[in-house]
């Protein structure tokens, strides 16, 4: 007993020193040459890179905060809960802070206010175009860094280089506009009626809630695509030949408001495919995970009833009927939780 008491007293005396050594060891590891140091994708300065979000972190916080449960899932493995979106070593600390300023302006001035009241008309200044360009640049740069680009033509690869360079120069104040690499952005509200063929029955859940990024392309077109809750953003890389009306983000000023806009028909089919992808992912959730989802929902019934997620589910139910929100299974479960 005496020996134990002595060891305990020794441990209490030694712990502060040991704790300081552990903390110093962590600092040394973080600063050591073994830590990842390489050129920042934006400024090209060699630095220890941050784990940068491709789609901003506040989008996924909003998704959790306004969901019927505090959990979200991603497309790579829908059977695993996640807390955040994709992060990759991309930006140095200085550039990360620069991009964060664009995100803060957008989230405070537009995203959160419109998420609360979809009827709002929001005037914007240069901050909106800078935010949109920063998102499109990240999506394209991530694709450039992680794929061979073999499917693109020589002309398209040249335009990818042009878009990355032009967007970077615009964000650094070296170009007055994105030029041909325009940003097209609009707000999506709930659909109460439609005349489009083969509309997926999860349309409102996708348009009002989904987070998604992609490179949309075909033989004569390349664009970045960002689905950010109730907003859609396309960044022109190889611009479409057809005219888009009411969606262009202007350099100096404009107004974001609910209303009509004109898009080519193939954009509908592209977004429709993304709706179907989301539906297929839900179908791939295992029975074990559905049991966990059901248990979480039952523990959070009041939260679910008052959530933006439940609002989107109800819109799909009104538009497509009860079957749209029921998953066909041995156990009957809602399809969007």
Residue pairs with C-beta under 8 A, 6 or more apart in sequence:
29 35
30 48
35 48
36 48
36 49
36 89
37 46
37 47
37 48
37 49
38 46
38 47
38 49
38 89
39 45
39 46
39 47
40 46
40 47
40 49
40 90
40 91
40 92
40 95
41 90
41 91
41 141
41 145
42 90
42 91
42 92
42 95
42 98
42 99
42 137
42 141
42 168
42 171
43 92
43 94
43 95
45 92
45 94
47 92
47 93
47 94
48 92
48 93
49 89
49 90
49 91
49 92
50 89
50 90
50 91
50 92
50 93
50 96
51 87
51 88
51 89
52 87
52 88
52 89
52 90
52 91
52 96
52 99
52 138
53 84
53 85
53 86
53 87
53 138
54 85
54 86
54 87
54 88
54 90
54 138
54 139
54 142
54 213
55 85
55 86
55 135
55 138
55 211
55 213
55 226
55 228
56 103
56 107
56 135
57 84
57 85
57 103
58 103
58 107
58 111
59 85
59 111
59 211
59 228
59 229
60 72
60 83
60 84
60 85
60 211
62 111
62 112
62 115
62 229
63 72
63 209
63 211
63 229
64 70
64 71
64 72
64 83
66 115
66 307
66 308
66 309
67 307
67 308
67 309
68 297
68 300
68 303
68 304
68 307
68 309
68 310
68 337
69 293
69 296
69 297
69 300
69 303
69 304
69 337
70 300
71 81
71 296
72 81
72 82
72 83
73 79
73 80
73 81
73 82
73 281
73 285
74 80
74 82
74 85
74 86
75 212
75 277
75 281
78 281
78 282
78 284
78 285
78 289
79 284
79 285
79 286
79 288
79 289
85 211
86 142
86 213
88 142
88 145
90 138
90 141
90 142
90 145
91 99
98 171
99 134
99 138
102 127
102 130
102 131
102 134
103 131
103 134
105 127
105 128
105 130
105 131
106 127
106 128
106 131
109 122
109 124
109 127
110 122
110 124
110 128
110 256
111 228
111 229
111 231
113 120
113 122
114 120
114 122
114 187
114 230
114 231
114 256
115 229
115 230
115 308
118 187
118 189
118 190
118 230
118 258
119 258
120 257
121 255
121 256
121 257
122 255
122 256
122 257
123 253
123 254
123 255
124 249
124 253
124 254
124 255
124 256
125 252
125 253
126 251
126 252
126 253
128 185
128 249
128 254
128 256
129 170
129 178
129 183
129 249
129 250
129 251
130 170
130 171
132 183
132 185
132 233
132 235
132 249
133 167
133 170
133 171
133 178
133 183
133 235
134 171
135 224
135 226
135 228
135 233
135 235
136 163
136 167
136 181
136 183
136 224
136 226
136 233
136 235
137 164
137 167
137 168
137 171
137 235
139 213
139 214
139 215
139 224
139 225
139 226
139 235
140 160
140 163
140 164
140 167
140 215
140 224
140 235
140 237
141 164
143 149
143 215
144 160
144 164
149 157
149 160
151 217
152 160
152 217
152 222
153 219
155 238
156 217
156 222
156 237
156 238
159 222
159 237
159 238
160 222
160 237
162 181
163 181
163 235
163 236
163 237
166 175
166 178
166 179
166 181
167 178
167 181
167 235
169 175
170 176
170 177
170 178
176 251
177 251
180 236
180 239
181 235
181 236
181 237
181 239
182 235
182 236
182 239
182 248
182 249
183 233
183 234
183 235
183 236
183 248
183 249
184 233
184 234
184 235
184 236
184 244
184 247
184 248
184 249
185 231
185 232
185 233
185 234
185 247
185 249
185 256
186 231
186 232
186 246
186 247
186 256
186 261
187 230
187 231
187 256
187 257
187 258
188 207
188 208
188 230
188 231
188 232
189 208
189 230
189 258
190 204
190 207
190 208
190 311
190 312
190 315
191 203
191 204
191 207
191 315
191 319
192 315
192 318
192 319
193 319
194 203
194 319
196 268
196 272
198 272
199 272
200 206
200 272
200 275
200 276
200 279
201 279
201 316
201 320
201 323
201 324
202 275
202 278
202 279
202 282
202 316
202 324
202 335
202 336
203 275
203 316
203 319
203 320
204 312
204 313
204 315
204 316
204 319
205 278
205 309
205 312
205 313
205 316
205 336
206 227
206 271
206 274
206 275
206 278
207 230
207 275
208 229
208 230
208 308
208 311
208 312
208 315
209 229
209 308
209 309
209 312
209 336
210 227
210 229
210 274
210 278
211 227
211 228
211 229
212 225
212 226
212 227
212 274
212 278
213 224
213 225
213 226
213 227
214 224
214 225
214 274
215 222
215 223
215 224
215 225
216 222
216 223
216 224
216 225
216 234
216 270
217 223
217 238
220 238
220 241
221 238
221 239
221 240
221 241
222 237
222 238
223 234
223 235
223 236
223 237
223 238
223 240
224 233
224 234
224 235
224 237
225 232
225 233
225 234
225 270
226 232
226 233
226 234
226 235
227 233
227 274
232 271
234 247
234 267
240 264
242 264
243 262
244 261
244 262
244 263
244 264
245 261
245 262
246 259
246 260
246 261
246 262
247 261
247 263
279 335
282 327
282 335
282 336
283 327
285 293
287 329
287 330
287 331
290 327
290 329
290 331
290 333
291 331
293 333
293 337
294 333
297 304
297 334
297 337
304 310
309 336
309 337
312 336
313 325
313 334
313 336
316 324
316 325
316 336
317 324
317 325
324 335
325 334
325 335
325 336
326 332
326 333
326 334
326 335
327 333
327 334
327 335
